[in-house]
Amino acid sequence: MIRPAFTEVILFLAPFVIYASYLWVTRSSALDIEHWPLPRIITLTIISIVLILGSFIYFAHFEGAPPGSTYTPAHMENGQFVPGTIK
């Protein structure tokens, strides 16, 4: 569960890191408040939300079990643990 959450955090922070890198490359002070006006922060936040929603759609469409598959839960057979399977 930590990997999907970490992926979403990275996708949210990516536009801000890219903008801060741009400021650093152009020799502007990334820590100066004048380079972070509210409209720019709102724009970066909207871009971050679009990236997160795109990842939700991607993972919902391309990951997981195929439609119509059957999940067999983990169980014990003759004293041996048999992991769950998707058929």
PDB file as gemmi writes it, atoms N, CA and C in Angstrom:
CRYST1    1.000    1.000    1.000  90.00  90.00  90.00 P 1                      
ATOM      1  N   MET A   1       0.811  -1.196   0.000  1.00  0.00           N  
ATOM      2  CA  MET A   1       0.000   0.000   0.000  1.00  0.00           C  
ATOM      3  C   MET A   1       0.859   1.266   0.000  1.00  0.00           C  
ATOM      4  N   ILE A   2       2.086   1.151   0.474  1.00  0.00           N  
ATOM      5  CA  ILE A   2       2.936   2.337   0.534  1.00  0.00           C  
ATOM      6  C   ILE A   2       3.385   2.773  -0.855  1.00  0.00           C  
ATOM      7  N   ARG A   3       3.575   1.822  -1.779  1.00  0.00           N  
ATOM      8  CA  ARG A   3       4.041   2.178  -3.121  1.00  0.00           C  
ATOM      9  C   ARG A   3       3.033   3.052  -3.858  1.00  0.00           C  
ATOM     10  N   PRO A   4       1.735   2.706  -3.896  1.00  0.00           N  
ATOM     11  CA  PRO A   4       0.791   3.612  -4.581  1.00  0.00           C  
ATOM     12  C   PRO A   4       0.710   4.987  -3.918  1.00  0.00           C  
ATOM     13  N   ALA A   5       0.773   5.025  -2.594  1.00  0.00           N  
ATOM     14  CA  ALA A   5       0.719   6.320  -1.909  1.00  0.00           C  
ATOM     15  C   ALA A   5       1.970   7.134  -2.225  1.00  0.00           C  
ATOM     16  N   PHE A   6       3.127   6.482  -2.249  1.00  0.00           N  
ATOM     17  CA  PHE A   6       4.375   7.161  -2.569  1.00  0.00           C  
ATOM     18  C   PHE A   6       4.351   7.680  -4.008  1.00  0.00           C  
ATOM     19  N   THR A   7       3.772   6.900  -4.911  1.00  0.00           N  
ATOM     20  CA  THR A   7       3.653   7.315  -6.311  1.00  0.00           C  
ATOM     21  C   THR A   7       2.819   8.585  -6.421  1.00  0.00           C  
ATOM     22  N   GLU A   8       1.723   8.648  -5.698  1.00  0.00           N  
ATOM     23  CA  GLU A   8       0.853   9.830  -5.760  1.00  0.00           C  
ATOM     24  C   GLU A   8       1.543  11.061  -5.163  1.00  0.00           C  
ATOM     25  N   VAL A   9       2.297  10.873  -4.093  1.00  0.00           N  
ATOM     26  CA  VAL A   9       3.029  11.997  -3.491  1.00  0.00           C  
ATOM     27  C   VAL A   9       4.074  12.525  -4.472  1.00  0.00           C  
ATOM     28  N   ILE A  10       4.790  11.618  -5.124  1.00  0.00           N  
ATOM     29  CA  ILE A  10       5.799  12.030  -6.113  1.00  0.00           C  
ATOM     30  C   ILE A  10       5.145  12.779  -7.267  1.00  0.00           C  
ATOM     31  N   LEU A  11       4.005  12.278  -7.755  1.00  0.00           N  
ATOM     32  CA  LEU A  11       3.314  12.956  -8.856  1.00  0.00           C  
ATOM     33  C   LEU A  11       2.815  14.332  -8.438  1.00  0.00           C  
ATOM     34  N   PHE A  12       2.404  14.473  -7.176  1.00  0.00           N  
ATOM     35  CA  PHE A  12       1.948  15.777  -6.716  1.00  0.00           C  
ATOM     36  C   PHE A  12       3.111  16.765  -6.606  1.00  0.00           C  
ATOM     37  N   LEU A  13       4.244  16.311  -6.128  1.00  0.00           N  
ATOM     38  CA  LEU A  13       5.384  17.206  -5.917  1.00  0.00           C  
ATOM     39  C   LEU A  13       6.172  17.508  -7.193  1.00  0.00           C  
ATOM     40  N   ALA A  14       6.021  16.689  -8.217  1.00  0.00           N  
ATOM     41  CA  ALA A  14       6.822  16.826  -9.439  1.00  0.00           C  
ATOM     42  C   ALA A  14       6.736  18.221 -10.076  1.00  0.00           C  
ATOM     43  N   PRO A  15       5.555  18.807 -10.295  1.00  0.00           N  
ATOM     44  CA  PRO A  15       5.533  20.141 -10.916  1.00  0.00           C  
ATOM     45  C   PRO A  15       6.239  21.209 -10.076  1.00  0.00           C  
ATOM     46  N   PHE A  16       6.137  21.111  -8.765  1.00  0.00           N  
ATOM     47  CA  PHE A  16       6.802  22.087  -7.904  1.00  0.00           C  
ATOM     48  C   PHE A  16       8.317  21.936  -7.975  1.00  0.00           C  
ATOM     49  N   VAL A  17       8.788  20.704  -8.005  1.00  0.00           N  
ATOM     50  CA  VAL A  17      10.229  20.453  -8.107  1.00  0.00           C  
ATOM     51  C   VAL A  17      10.754  20.912  -9.467  1.00  0.00           C  
ATOM     52  N   ILE A  18       9.993  20.659 -10.515  1.00  0.00           N  
ATOM     53  CA  ILE A  18      10.400  21.091 -11.857  1.00  0.00           C  
ATOM     54  C   ILE A  18      10.469  22.618 -11.923  1.00  0.00           C  
ATOM     55  N   TYR A  19       9.490  23.293 -11.333  1.00  0.00           N  
ATOM     56  CA  TYR A  19       9.506  24.766 -11.333  1.00  0.00           C  
ATOM     57  C   TYR A  19      10.673  25.302 -10.502  1.00  0.00           C  
ATOM     58  N   ALA A  20      10.924  24.702  -9.351  1.00  0.00           N  
ATOM     59  CA  ALA A  20      12.056  25.126  -8.528  1.00  0.00           C  
ATOM     60  C   ALA A  20      13.371  24.880  -9.267  1.00  0.00           C  
ATOM     61  N   SER A  21      13.457  23.774 -10.009  1.00  0.00           N  
ATOM     62  CA  SER A  21      14.659  23.502 -10.809  1.00  0.00           C  
ATOM     63  C   SER A  21      14.826  24.543 -11.910  1.00  0.00           C  
ATOM     64  N   TYR A  22      13.712  24.929 -12.515  1.00  0.00           N  
ATOM     65  CA  TYR A  22      13.746  25.981 -13.535  1.00  0.00           C  
ATOM     66  C   TYR A  22      14.273  27.281 -12.939  1.00  0.00           C  
ATOM     67  N   LEU A  23      13.796  27.624 -11.754  1.00  0.00           N  
ATOM     68  CA  LEU A  23      14.280  28.840 -11.099  1.00  0.00           C  
ATOM     69  C   LEU A  23      15.772  28.743 -10.803  1.00  0.00           C  
ATOM     70  N   TRP A  24      16.214  27.586 -10.381  1.00  0.00           N  
ATOM     71  CA  TRP A  24      17.629  27.399 -10.063  1.00  0.00           C  
ATOM     72  C   TRP A  24      18.489  27.516 -11.322  1.00  0.00           C  
ATOM     73  N   VAL A  25      18.032  26.915 -12.437  1.00  0.00           N  
ATOM     74  CA  VAL A  25      18.787  26.961 -13.690  1.00  0.00           C  
ATOM     75  C   VAL A  25      18.865  28.384 -14.232  1.00  0.00           C  
ATOM     76  N   THR A  26      17.809  29.164 -14.060  1.00  0.00           N  
ATOM     77  CA  THR A  26      17.804  30.542 -14.555  1.00  0.00           C  
ATOM     78  C   THR A  26      18.439  31.517 -13.568  1.00  0.00           C  
ATOM     79  N   ARG A  27      19.083  30.974 -12.544  1.00  0.00           N  
ATOM     80  CA  ARG A  27      19.794  31.764 -11.535  1.00  0.00           C  
ATOM     81  C   ARG A  27      18.866  32.657 -10.708  1.00  0.00           C  
ATOM     82  N   SER A  28      17.581  32.306 -10.661  1.00  0.00           N  
ATOM     83  CA  SER A  28      16.661  33.022  -9.780  1.00  0.00           C  
ATOM     84  C   SER A  28      16.660  32.317  -8.431  1.00  0.00           C  
ATOM     85  N   SER A  29      16.291  33.044  -7.432  1.00  0.00           N  
ATOM     86  CA  SER A  29      16.255  32.444  -6.098  1.00  0.00           C  
ATOM     87  C   SER A  29      14.952  31.667  -5.936  1.00  0.00           C  
ATOM     88  N   ALA A  30      15.057  30.349  -5.818  1.00  0.00           N  
ATOM     89  CA  ALA A  30      13.863  29.513  -5.670  1.00  0.00           C  
ATOM     90  C   ALA A  30      13.199  29.729  -4.318  1.00  0.00           C  
ATOM     91  N   LEU A  31      13.929  30.274  -3.359  1.00  0.00           N  
ATOM     92  CA  LEU A  31      13.368  30.500  -2.036  1.00  0.00           C  
ATOM     93  C   LEU A  31      12.770  31.897  -1.882  1.00  0.00           C  
ATOM     94  N   ASP A  32      12.912  32.721  -2.906  1.00  0.00           N  
ATOM     95  CA  ASP A  32      12.368  34.080  -2.847  1.00  0.00           C  
ATOM     96  C   ASP A  32      10.864  34.028  -3.080  1.00  0.00           C  
ATOM     97  N   ILE A  33      10.105  34.666  -2.209  1.00  0.00           N  
ATOM     98  CA  ILE A  33       8.642  34.599  -2.260  1.00  0.00           C  
ATOM     99  C   ILE A  33       8.068  35.243  -3.521  1.00  0.00           C  
ATOM    100  N   GLU A  34       8.781  36.181  -4.125  1.00  0.00           N  
ATOM    101  CA  GLU A  34       8.262  36.845  -5.323  1.00  0.00           C  
ATOM    102  C   GLU A  34       8.212  35.912  -6.529  1.00  0.00           C  
ATOM    103  N   HIS A  35       8.955  34.820  -6.500  1.00  0.00           N  
ATOM    104  CA  HIS A  35       8.923  33.848  -7.594  1.00  0.00           C  
ATOM    105  C   HIS A  35       7.823  32.802  -7.412  1.00  0.00           C  
ATOM    106  N   TRP A  36       7.082  32.884  -6.322  1.00  0.00           N  
ATOM    107  CA  TRP A  36       6.011  31.924  -6.037  1.00  0.00           C  
ATOM    108  C   TRP A  36       4.686  32.658  -5.797  1.00  0.00           C  
ATOM    109  N   PRO A  37       4.189  33.410  -6.792  1.00  0.00           N  
ATOM    110  CA  PRO A  37       2.912  34.105  -6.592  1.00  0.00           C  
ATOM    111  C   PRO A  37       1.756  33.092  -6.536  1.00  0.00           C  
ATOM    112  N   LEU A  38       0.663  33.522  -5.944  1.00  0.00           N  
ATOM    113  CA  LEU A  38      -0.491  32.638  -5.752  1.00  0.00           C  
ATOM    114  C   LEU A  38      -1.016  32.035  -7.063  1.00  0.00           C  
ATOM    115  N   PRO A  39      -1.151  32.808  -8.159  1.00  0.00           N  
ATOM    116  CA  PRO A  39      -1.630  32.178  -9.405  1.00  0.00           C  
ATOM    117  C   PRO A  39      -0.714  31.047  -9.902  1.00  0.00           C  
ATOM    118  N   ARG A  40       0.589  31.214  -9.718  1.00  0.00           N  
ATOM    119  CA  ARG A  40       1.518  30.163 -10.146  1.00  0.00           C  
ATOM    120  C   ARG A  40       1.371  28.924  -9.269  1.00  0.00           C  
ATOM    121  N   ILE A  41       1.194  29.112  -7.972  1.00  0.00           N  
ATOM    122  CA  ILE A  41       1.001  27.981  -7.063  1.00  0.00           C  
ATOM    123  C   ILE A  41      -0.299  27.261  -7.392  1.00  0.00           C  
ATOM    124  N   ILE A  42      -1.343  28.007  -7.702  1.00  0.00           N  
ATOM    125  CA  ILE A  42      -2.617  27.390  -8.083  1.00  0.00           C  
ATOM    126  C   ILE A  42      -2.459  26.600  -9.374  1.00  0.00           C  
ATOM    127  N   THR A  43      -1.745  27.161 -10.350  1.00  0.00           N  
ATOM    128  CA  THR A  43      -1.504  26.455 -11.613  1.00  0.00           C  
ATOM    129  C   THR A  43      -0.727  25.162 -11.381  1.00  0.00           C  
ATOM    130  N   LEU A  44       0.318  25.224 -10.567  1.00  0.00           N  
ATOM    131  CA  LEU A  44       1.100  24.024 -10.272  1.00  0.00           C  
ATOM    132  C   LEU A  44       0.262  22.990  -9.530  1.00  0.00           C  
ATOM    133  N   THR A  45      -0.615  23.439  -8.651  1.00  0.00           N  
ATOM    134  CA  THR A  45      -1.499  22.518  -7.929  1.00  0.00           C  
ATOM    135  C   THR A  45      -2.480  21.849  -8.885  1.00  0.00           C  
ATOM    136  N   ILE A  46      -3.036  22.601  -9.816  1.00  0.00           N  
ATOM    137  CA  ILE A  46      -3.966  22.017 -10.801  1.00  0.00           C  
ATOM    138  C   ILE A  46      -3.239  20.987 -11.661  1.00  0.00           C  
ATOM    139  N   ILE A  47      -2.026  21.306 -12.095  1.00  0.00           N  
ATOM    140  CA  ILE A  47      -1.239  20.348 -12.876  1.00  0.00           C  
ATOM    141  C   ILE A  47      -0.977  19.088 -12.054  1.00  0.00           C  
ATOM    142  N   SER A  48      -0.677  19.254 -10.776  1.00  0.00           N  
ATOM    143  CA  SER A  48      -0.441  18.102  -9.897  1.00  0.00           C  
ATOM    144  C   SER A  48      -1.684  17.233  -9.780  1.00  0.00           C  
ATOM    145  N   ILE A  49      -2.833  17.858  -9.619  1.00  0.00           N  
ATOM    146  CA  ILE A  49      -4.088  17.100  -9.495  1.00  0.00           C  
ATOM    147  C   ILE A  49      -4.392  16.364 -10.792  1.00  0.00           C  
ATOM    148  N   VAL A  50      -4.139  16.996 -11.931  1.00  0.00           N  
ATOM    149  CA  VAL A  50      -4.352  16.321 -13.226  1.00  0.00           C  
ATOM    150  C   VAL A  50      -3.431  15.108 -13.348  1.00  0.00           C  
ATOM    151  N   LEU A  51      -2.174  15.239 -12.928  1.00  0.00           N  
ATOM    152  CA  LEU A  51      -1.257  14.094 -12.962  1.00  0.00           C  
ATOM    153  C   LEU A  51      -1.752  12.955 -12.069  1.00  0.00           C  
ATOM    154  N   ILE A  52      -2.229  13.287 -10.892  1.00  0.00           N  
ATOM    155  CA  ILE A  52      -2.732  12.257  -9.974  1.00  0.00           C  
ATOM    156  C   ILE A  52      -3.966  11.581 -10.549  1.00  0.00           C  
ATOM    157  N   LEU A  53      -4.898  12.354 -11.083  1.00  0.00           N  
ATOM    158  CA  LEU A  53      -6.095  11.756 -11.688  1.00  0.00           C  
ATOM    159  C   LEU A  53      -5.730  10.875 -12.883  1.00  0.00           C  
ATOM    160  N   GLY A  54      -4.758  11.325 -13.675  1.00  0.00           N  
ATOM    161  CA  GLY A  54      -4.293  10.502 -14.792  1.00  0.00           C  
ATOM    162  C   GLY A  54      -3.695   9.192 -14.322  1.00  0.00           C  
ATOM    163  N   SER A  55      -2.966   9.222 -13.221  1.00  0.00           N  
ATOM    164  CA  SER A  55      -2.398   7.972 -12.697  1.00  0.00           C  
ATOM    165  C   SER A  55      -3.490   7.060 -12.160  1.00  0.00           C  
ATOM    166  N   PHE A  56      -4.528   7.639 -11.528  1.00  0.00           N  
ATOM    167  CA  PHE A  56      -5.652   6.816 -11.066  1.00  0.00           C  
ATOM    168  C   PHE A  56      -6.311   6.111 -12.248  1.00  0.00           C  
ATOM    169  N   ILE A  57      -6.531   6.835 -13.325  1.00  0.00           N  
ATOM    170  CA  ILE A  57      -7.165   6.244 -14.513  1.00  0.00           C  
ATOM    171  C   ILE A  57      -6.259   5.176 -15.122  1.00  0.00           C  
ATOM    172  N   TYR A  58      -4.968   5.471 -15.213  1.00  0.00           N  
ATOM    173  CA  TYR A  58      -4.027   4.502 -15.769  1.00  0.00           C  
ATOM    174  C   TYR A  58      -4.022   3.207 -14.961  1.00  0.00           C  
ATOM    175  N   PHE A  59      -3.857   3.320 -13.644  1.00  0.00           N  
ATOM    176  CA  PHE A  59      -3.777   2.125 -12.805  1.00  0.00           C  
ATOM    177  C   PHE A  59      -5.104   1.363 -12.784  1.00  0.00           C  
ATOM    178  N   ALA A  60      -6.223   2.063 -12.844  1.00  0.00           N  
ATOM    179  CA  ALA A  60      -7.519   1.384 -12.864  1.00  0.00           C  
ATOM    180  C   ALA A  60      -7.726   0.634 -14.180  1.00  0.00           C  
ATOM    181  N   HIS A  61      -7.186   1.185 -15.260  1.00  0.00           N  
ATOM    182  CA  HIS A  61      -7.411   0.569 -16.571  1.00  0.00           C  
ATOM    183  C   HIS A  61      -6.397  -0.524 -16.894  1.00  0.00           C  
ATOM    184  N   PHE A  62      -5.136  -0.336 -16.547  1.00  0.00           N  
ATOM    185  CA  PHE A  62      -4.089  -1.254 -16.981  1.00  0.00           C  
ATOM    186  C   PHE A  62      -3.552  -2.178 -15.904  1.00  0.00           C  
ATOM    187  N   GLU A  63      -3.890  -1.987 -14.655  1.00  0.00           N  
ATOM    188  CA  GLU A  63      -3.389  -2.826 -13.577  1.00  0.00           C  
ATOM    189  C   GLU A  63      -4.521  -3.688 -13.027  1.00  0.00           C  
ATOM    190  N   GLY A  64      -4.143  -4.687 -12.258  1.00  0.00           N  
ATOM    191  CA  GLY A  64      -5.144  -5.519 -11.605  1.00  0.00           C  
ATOM    192  C   GLY A  64      -5.538  -6.722 -12.447  1.00  0.00           C  
ATOM    193  N   ALA A  65      -6.528  -7.413 -11.961  1.00  0.00           N  
ATOM    194  CA  ALA A  65      -6.998  -8.633 -12.621  1.00  0.00           C  
ATOM    195  C   ALA A  65      -7.848  -8.295 -13.839  1.00  0.00           C  
ATOM    196  N   PRO A  66      -7.815  -9.150 -14.851  1.00  0.00           N  
ATOM    197  CA  PRO A  66      -8.644  -8.911 -16.019  1.00  0.00           C  
ATOM    198  C   PRO A  66     -10.128  -9.116 -15.696  1.00  0.00           C  
ATOM    199  N   PRO A  67     -11.013  -8.492 -16.453  1.00  0.00           N  
ATOM    200  CA  PRO A  67     -12.445  -8.669 -16.212  1.00  0.00           C  
ATOM    201  C   PRO A  67     -12.858 -10.134 -16.346  1.00  0.00           C  
ATOM    202  N   GLY A  68     -13.752 -10.565 -15.493  1.00  0.00           N  
ATOM    203  CA  GLY A  68     -14.253 -11.932 -15.553  1.00  0.00           C  
ATOM    204  C   GLY A  68     -13.383 -12.946 -14.842  1.00  0.00           C  
ATOM    205  N   SER A  69     -12.278 -12.514 -14.243  1.00  0.00           N  
ATOM    206  CA  SER A  69     -11.397 -13.463 -13.556  1.00  0.00           C  
ATOM    207  C   SER A  69     -11.972 -13.798 -12.180  1.00  0.00           C  
ATOM    208  N   THR A  70     -11.527 -14.917 -11.648  1.00  0.00           N  
ATOM    209  CA  THR A  70     -11.997 -15.390 -10.351  1.00  0.00           C  
ATOM    210  C   THR A  70     -10.827 -15.442  -9.381  1.00  0.00           C  
ATOM    211  N   TYR A  71     -11.046 -14.903  -8.202  1.00  0.00           N  
ATOM    212  CA  TYR A  71     -10.010 -14.907  -7.167  1.00  0.00           C  
ATOM    213  C   TYR A  71     -10.254 -16.076  -6.224  1.00  0.00           C  
ATOM    214  N   THR A  72      -9.213 -16.863  -6.018  1.00  0.00           N  
ATOM    215  CA  THR A  72      -9.257 -17.940  -5.040  1.00  0.00           C  
ATOM    216  C   THR A  72      -8.418 -17.496  -3.853  1.00  0.00           C  
ATOM    217  N   PRO A  73      -9.033 -17.325  -2.679  1.00  0.00           N  
ATOM    218  CA  PRO A  73      -8.267 -16.812  -1.541  1.00  0.00           C  
ATOM    219  C   PRO A  73      -7.230 -17.812  -1.046  1.00  0.00           C  
ATOM    220  N   ALA A  74      -6.287 -17.312  -0.290  1.00  0.00           N  
ATOM    221  CA  ALA A  74      -5.262 -18.164   0.308  1.00  0.00           C  
ATOM    222  C   ALA A  74      -5.937 -19.151   1.263  1.00  0.00           C  
ATOM    223  N   HIS A  75      -5.391 -20.357   1.303  1.00  0.00           N  
ATOM    224  CA  HIS A  75      -5.980 -21.391   2.149  1.00  0.00           C  
ATOM    225  C   HIS A  75      -4.916 -22.428   2.514  1.00  0.00           C  
ATOM    226  N   MET A  76      -5.303 -23.348   3.367  1.00  0.00           N  
ATOM    227  CA  MET A  76      -4.404 -24.428   3.791  1.00  0.00           C  
ATOM    228  C   MET A  76      -4.857 -25.727   3.117  1.00  0.00           C  
ATOM    229  N   GLU A  77      -3.897 -26.477   2.561  1.00  0.00           N  
ATOM    230  CA  GLU A  77      -4.150 -27.805   1.996  1.00  0.00           C  
ATOM    231  C   GLU A  77      -3.129 -28.759   2.574  1.00  0.00           C  
ATOM    232  N   ASN A  78      -3.601 -29.764   3.274  1.00  0.00           N  
ATOM    233  CA  ASN A  78      -2.730 -30.773   3.881  1.00  0.00           C  
ATOM    234  C   ASN A  78      -1.634 -30.138   4.745  1.00  0.00           C  
ATOM    235  N   GLY A  79      -1.992 -29.111   5.481  1.00  0.00           N  
ATOM    236  CA  GLY A  79      -1.034 -28.465   6.362  1.00  0.00           C  
ATOM    237  C   GLY A  79      -0.079 -27.517   5.667  1.00  0.00           C  
ATOM    238  N   GLN A  80      -0.249 -27.292   4.378  1.00  0.00           N  
ATOM    239  CA  GLN A  80       0.609 -26.394   3.604  1.00  0.00           C  
ATOM    240  C   GLN A  80      -0.178 -25.140   3.216  1.00  0.00           C  
ATOM    241  N   PHE A  81       0.479 -24.020   3.299  1.00  0.00           N  
ATOM    242  CA  PHE A  81      -0.140 -22.754   2.909  1.00  0.00           C  
ATOM    243  C   PHE A  81      -0.120 -22.622   1.389  1.00  0.00           C  
ATOM    244  N   VAL A  82      -1.291 -22.349   0.813  1.00  0.00           N  
ATOM    245  CA  VAL A  82      -1.416 -22.129  -0.632  1.00  0.00           C  
ATOM    246  C   VAL A  82      -1.828 -20.675  -0.822  1.00  0.00           C  
ATOM    247  N   PRO A  83      -0.989 -19.860  -1.481  1.00  0.00           N  
ATOM    248  CA  PRO A  83      -1.334 -18.444  -1.663  1.00  0.00           C  
ATOM    249  C   PRO A  83      -2.541 -18.245  -2.580  1.00  0.00           C  
ATOM    250  N   GLY A  84      -3.164 -17.099  -2.466  1.00  0.00           N  
ATOM    251  CA  GLY A  84      -4.306 -16.784  -3.310  1.00  0.00           C  
ATOM    252  C   GLY A  84      -3.890 -16.659  -4.774  1.00  0.00           C  
ATOM    253  N   THR A  85      -4.814 -16.997  -5.656  1.00  0.00           N  
ATOM    254  CA  THR A  85      -4.543 -16.913  -7.092  1.00  0.00           C  
ATOM    255  C   THR A  85      -5.718 -16.245  -7.809  1.00  0.00           C  
ATOM    256  N   ILE A  86      -5.425 -15.721  -8.976  1.00  0.00           N  
ATOM    257  CA  ILE A  86      -6.453 -15.154  -9.850  1.00  0.00           C  
ATOM    258  C   ILE A  86      -6.471 -15.964 -11.122  1.00  0.00           C  
ATOM    259  N   LYS A  87      -7.630 -16.529 -11.428  1.00  0.00           N  
ATOM    260  CA  LYS A  87      -7.760 -17.354 -12.646  1.00  0.00           C  
ATOM    261  C   LYS A  87      -8.767 -16.746 -13.577  1.00  0.00           C  
TER     262      LYS A  87                                                      
END                                                                             
